[in-house]
Structure formats: structure tokens, C-alpha cells
Amino acid sequence: MPLNPFFSDTFAKAAVDAGCALANAGKLRVYSGAQPTDANTAIGAQTMLGEFTMNATAFAASVAAGTAPTRSATATANAISNITAAATGTAAWFRLLKSDGTTVLFDGTVGLSGCDLNLTDITLTAGETMSVSSFTVSNPE
């Protein structure tokens, strides 16, 4: 019989909240180019367009919502200060690291809406302001 786990709200929220706590004062790096295979894969020729610093409390407590089979626990990032773009390019993906700037937590998509990380503009020129409009982390139940 195949594996088919379903997690309770309590379990899913605890997992999301614990993972998000690792991002407190972490580094959110936005890149152009192809997203690596997974968060364990080293960055290659992609260009880092900018690096945001997460708040001391990076994410608010998660909330469970939805109905089976698409129910999930989701945490929303607390406000992230604007930065100046370090390079020119089209934002395509991000990597979130712990505050040490080296320990990778996870990667995700970047866009204007409907992505893990949404920016106010994804076509960036070095020296222009980069702004986060929303950043969420979800875990299915």
C-alpha cells in the first residue's frame, strides 16, 4: 500500500512555524536565471539581483486553511524593508538563508502575484528600489 499521510492542523502548523523561525534575521536573496533542482543544489551562473534582510521575527504564526485535499498551513512574512537592486535582470526565484548567510532553508518562485515571493517589479535595473509585496510559506496537510 502506498504512503498517504495526512497531517493535523497542529502538526502542519508546528512544522511551518519551526521552519520559519529559522529565518529570523535571515537573508532573502533574489536571483535571475533558472532555479536550481532543489535547495541543496549550489548556485551556478544565476545572478543575485538583491539581498533582503528578514525581520528579527521573520514570519507571523501560521494559519491552517482550505479543505481536503488542498488544506495547508501557511505563514506570511512580516514586513520586509526595501533594498536597492545590486544587478540588472528579471527576478525568477529566491533562496532564503538563516542569519549566518550560508545555511540554506528553502528556495521558491518569484513573480508579481501568485508566487511564493511577490515583488512589486520583477524587471530590475541595478540601483533601483526592490520591494516585496508578499512572501508566504505553505505546507500541505
Residue pairs with C-beta under 8 A, 6 or more apart in sequence:
6 68
6 141
7 15
7 140
7 141
8 141
9 64
9 73
9 141
11 141
12 62
12 64
12 72
12 73
12 139
12 140
12 141
13 61
13 62
13 63
13 64
13 73
15 73
15 139
16 62
16 73
16 74
16 75
16 137
16 138
16 139
17 59
17 61
17 62
17 75
19 105
19 106
19 137
19 139
20 58
20 59
20 62
20 75
20 137
21 58
21 59
22 98
22 103
22 105
23 54
23 58
23 59
23 96
23 98
23 105
24 54
24 55
24 56
24 57
24 58
24 99
25 53
25 54
25 55
25 56
25 58
25 99
26 53
26 54
26 58
26 96
26 97
26 98
26 99
26 105
27 51
27 52
27 53
27 54
27 96
27 97
27 98
27 99
27 101
28 51
28 52
28 53
28 54
28 80
28 94
28 95
28 96
28 97
28 117
28 132
28 135
29 48
29 50
29 51
29 52
29 94
29 95
29 96
29 97
30 48
30 49
30 50
30 51
30 52
30 91
30 93
30 94
30 110
30 117
30 119
30 130
31 43
31 46
31 47
31 48
31 49
31 91
31 92
31 93
31 94
31 95
32 46
32 47
32 49
32 87
32 89
32 90
32 91
32 92
33 44
33 45
33 46
33 47
33 89
33 92
33 93
34 46
34 92
34 93
35 92
35 93
35 107
35 109
36 42
36 43
36 44
36 46
36 107
38 107
39 95
39 104
39 105
39 106
39 107
40 104
43 95
46 93
47 87
47 89
48 86
48 87
49 85
49 86
49 87
49 88
49 89
49 91
49 124
49 130
50 83
50 84
50 85
50 86
50 87
50 124
50 130
51 83
51 86
52 80
52 81
52 83
52 130
52 132
53 80
53 81
54 77
54 78
54 80
54 96
55 77
55 78
55 79
55 80
57 78
58 77
58 78
59 75
59 76
59 77
59 78
59 137
60 75
60 76
60 77
60 78
61 75
62 73
62 74
62 75
62 137
62 139
63 73
63 74
63 75
64 71
64 72
64 73
64 74
64 141
65 71
65 72
65 74
66 72
68 141
70 140
71 140
71 141
72 138
72 139
72 140
72 141
73 138
73 139
73 141
74 136
74 137
74 138
74 139
75 136
75 137
75 138
76 134
76 135
76 136
77 132
77 134
77 135
77 136
77 137
80 132
80 135
82 129
82 130
82 131
83 129
83 130
84 127
84 128
84 129
84 130
85 124
85 125
85 126
85 127
85 128
85 129
85 130
86 126
87 124
87 126
88 124
88 125
88 126
89 124
90 122
90 123
90 124
91 110
91 111
91 119
91 122
91 123
91 124
92 109
92 110
92 122
93 107
93 108
93 109
93 110
94 107
94 108
94 109
94 110
94 116
94 117
95 104
95 106
95 107
96 104
96 105
96 106
96 107
96 108
97 103
97 104
97 105
98 105
106 137
108 115
108 116
108 117
109 115
109 116
109 117
110 116
110 117
110 118
110 119
110 122
111 117
111 118
111 119
111 122
112 118
112 119
112 120
112 121
112 122
112 133
113 133
116 135
116 136
116 137
117 132
117 134
117 135
118 132
118 133
118 134
118 135
119 130
119 131
119 132
119 133
120 131
120 132
120 133
121 128
121 130
121 131
124 130
